[in-house]
Amino acid sequence: MRLRLDLHVHTRYSSDCRTGVVEVIERCSDMGLDGFAITDHDTLKGIPEATENGGGLIVIPGLEVSARGAHILALDVREPVPARLLMAETVEKIHEQGALAAIGHPHVFLKPFLKEREVAGARFDAVEVANASRFPYSWTRTRNATLARRLGLPRIGGSDAHIPETVGRAYTTVESRSREVEDIIRAIRAGQSEAEGRGISLSERLKKFVG
């Protein structure tokens, strides 16, 4: 079955976001998504609330880990992963839980590029190719897709939403044999995923900071 999932969503449990967990759930339902991953910065505090209120949506427990020099998405994670570790150390900690490790928004405009050799050596499972919040969207998507191709890694996408309006703007399509999280993660690892969507508007970008 083909599933549409936003694999990068923030809630009020991230220090730079005020969106309630229920707001995320309502927005995902309105967008016709099958589910989402809450990936708050270095905390799993929003997961129980999402699981309790998710209704028919798939809720993937996630985390955006602040590694040294990179942000790393941990999907189907059960315990927090320490921040500020080296990239390879962070991926190793994620893998110890049996979780999936994806390099988040690897290319950011006007910031130093990640070293491809370092990314390759960290043994990531996937690359976040589509990130709706990164500017300019088309440029970053192209660069991220090139990285995924060169490393031979699956592609995923997410909104990186910090306000309700942008939840689901970018997302991942996954060909999974079921709606179980374990099968979804297995499908992504096998390359049965694709990054979809578009970028957020300038007004939405500004609202993140002044809303």
Secondary structure, 3 states (H helix, E strand, C coil): CEEEEEEEECCCCCCCCCCCHHHHHHHHHHHCCCEEEECCECCCCCHHHHHHHCCCCEEEEEEEEEECCEEEEEECCCCCCCCCCCHHHHHHHHHHCCCEEEEECCCCCCCCCCCHHHHHHCCCCEEEEEECCCCCHHHHHHHHHHHHHHHCCCEEEECCECCHHHCCCEEEEEECCCCCHHHHHHHHHCCCEEEEECCCCHHHHHHHHHC
